[in-house]
Amino acid sequence: MKNETYTTYMPSPLGQLRISGTDQGITEVRFCEEEVALTDLTDDLPICLVDCKQQLEEYFSGKRNTFDLKLAPAGTPFQKQVWQELLGIAHGKTTSYMAVSKAVSGEKAIRAVGAANGRNPICIVVPCHRVIGSDGSLTGYAGGLWRKEWLLRHEGALQPNLQTSLF
C-alpha cells in the first residue's frame, strides 16, 4: 500500500481551496492565498479527494450540511482530540473555546484548545469556524475573520442583520 500524498484545487466563494490526502483519507483542506491553475485530474486522485471536492461543492451550494469523509489529519494526540470535538458542532450552531476546552481537558486548557483550533489542517470539514468567543465575538480564524463570518452566515449561525464584532 503506497502512502503517496495527492493534491487538487477547487474554486469556492471564499477563494481557491487546496485539498490534499492519501489513500487513507483527507489530510488537508486549506485556503490558498495565491491562485493556482485549476486542472481537473480526478482520474488520478484517490476517491477520498474526489468525494471531498464534491461534498464541498454541495456544501457551498447549500445542498449539504454534514460531511461524510475519511479524515487523516496530522497532529498531536491533543490536537486530534480537539479536532474530533469540533466535528460534533452541528451545522448552523456555534460553541465557545471555553466549552471545547471543558469538553476535552478542562478550563485551564483554553489556550491550548485555541492553538489546536488554529492549527486545524482541514478547514470547513472540521468546523473550527464554529468556535467563537464566550462573549459571542468572532475571534481568530486562520483563514481570516471575513471567511469565518461568511461561513457562519452561510450556515445560518449569524443573522444577516446582526452586527458582529470582527475584533
C-alpha positions in Angstrom: 0.0 0.0 0.0 1.5 3.3 -1.1 1.0 6.3 1.1 1.6 9.0 -1.6 0.0 12.4 -1.0 -2.2 13.8 -3.7 -3.3 17.4 -4.1 -6.1 19.1 -6.0 -7.5 22.5 -6.1 -11.1 23.8 -6.3 -12.7 27.2 -6.5 -15.0 28.3 -3.7 -16.9 31.5 -2.8 -14.1 32.2 -0.4 -11.2 31.7 -2.8 -9.4 28.7 -4.0 -9.1 25.7 -1.8 -6.2 23.2 -1.7 -7.3 19.7 -0.8 -4.7 17.0 0.0 -4.9 13.5 1.0 -3.6 9.9 0.8 -5.4 6.6 0.2 -6.0 6.7 3.9 -8.1 10.0 3.9 -8.1 13.7 3.7 -5.1 15.4 5.3 -5.7 19.0 4.4 -8.3 21.5 3.2 -6.8 25.0 3.2 -7.5 28.4 1.7 -4.9 29.4 -1.0 -3.8 33.0 -0.9 -2.4 32.7 -4.4 -4.4 31.4 -7.3 -3.2 28.1 -8.8 -4.1 27.0 -12.3 -7.1 24.6 -11.9 -6.9 21.4 -13.8 -9.4 18.6 -13.4 -7.3 15.4 -12.9 -9.8 13.5 -11.0 -8.9 10.2 -12.7 -5.6 10.2 -10.8 -7.0 11.2 -7.4 -7.9 8.9 -4.6 -11.7 8.6 -4.2 -11.5 10.5 -0.9 -10.3 13.6 -2.7 -12.9 13.3 -5.4 -15.6 12.9 -2.7 -14.2 15.8 -0.7 -14.4 18.2 -3.7 -18.0 17.0 -4.5 -19.1 17.4 -0.9 -17.5 20.9 -0.6 -19.3 21.9 -3.8 -22.6 20.6 -2.3 -21.9 22.5 0.9 -21.2 25.8 -0.8 -24.4 25.4 -3.0 -26.4 24.8 0.2 -27.2 21.2 -0.5 -25.1 19.6 2.2 -25.0 20.3 6.0 -22.7 17.5 7.1 -19.6 15.8 5.6 -19.1 12.1 5.2 -15.3 11.8 4.5 -12.5 9.7 5.8 -10.1 12.1 7.5 -6.4 11.6 8.3 -5.1 14.9 9.7 -1.5 15.0 11.1 -1.3 16.4 14.6 -0.5 15.7 18.2 -2.9 13.5 20.2 -4.2 16.6 21.9 -4.8 18.4 18.6 -6.6 15.4 17.2 -8.8 15.3 20.4 -9.8 18.9 19.9 -10.5 18.4 16.2 -12.6 15.4 17.0 -14.6 17.6 19.4 -15.1 20.2 16.7 -16.7 17.5 14.4 -19.6 17.4 17.0 -20.5 21.0 16.5 -23.7 20.9 14.4 -24.2 22.9 11.2 -25.8 26.3 12.0 -24.5 26.2 15.6 -21.6 27.7 17.4 -19.7 27.0 20.6 -17.1 28.7 22.6 -13.4 28.0 23.1 -14.2 27.5 26.8 -16.9 24.9 26.0 -14.5 23.0 23.8 -11.8 23.3 26.5 -14.1 21.9 29.2 -15.1 19.0 26.9 -11.5 17.9 26.1 -9.4 18.8 29.1 -10.8 21.3 31.5 -10.9 25.1 31.7 -7.1 25.5 32.1 -6.5 24.2 28.6 -8.4 27.0 26.8 -5.2 28.5 25.3 -4.1 25.0 24.1 -7.5 24.5 22.6 -7.3 27.8 20.8 -3.9 26.9 19.5 -5.1 23.5 18.3 -8.2 25.1 16.7 -5.9 27.5 14.8 -3.8 24.6 13.6 -6.7 22.6 12.2 -5.5 21.4 8.8 -8.9 20.6 7.4 -10.9 23.8 7.3 -14.7 23.8 6.8 -14.9 20.0 7.0 -13.6 20.1 10.6 -15.6 23.2 11.6 -13.1 25.3 13.6 -15.0 28.3 12.2 -17.9 27.4 14.5 -15.9 28.2 17.6 -16.4 31.7 18.9 -15.5 33.8 21.9 -17.6 33.3 25.1 -19.0 36.8 24.6 -20.2 35.8 21.1 -17.4 37.6 19.3 -15.8 36.2 16.2 -12.2 35.7 17.4 -9.4 34.1 15.5 -9.6 32.2 12.2 -6.6 31.1 10.3 -8.4 31.7 7.0 -9.3 35.3 8.1 -12.2 36.6 10.1 -14.1 37.6 6.9 -14.2 34.0 5.9 -15.3 32.9 9.3 -18.1 35.4 9.2 -19.1 34.3 5.7 -19.2 30.6 6.7 -21.3 31.2 9.8 -23.7 33.4 7.8 -23.9 30.7 5.1 -24.7 28.1 7.8 -27.3 30.4 9.4 -25.4 30.7 12.6 -25.3 34.5 12.2 -28.3 36.5 11.1 -27.7 38.8 8.2 -28.9 41.9 10.1 -26.8 41.1 13.2 -23.8 43.4 13.9 -20.8 41.3 14.8 -17.5 42.4 16.1 -14.6 41.3 14.0 -12.1 42.5 16.5 
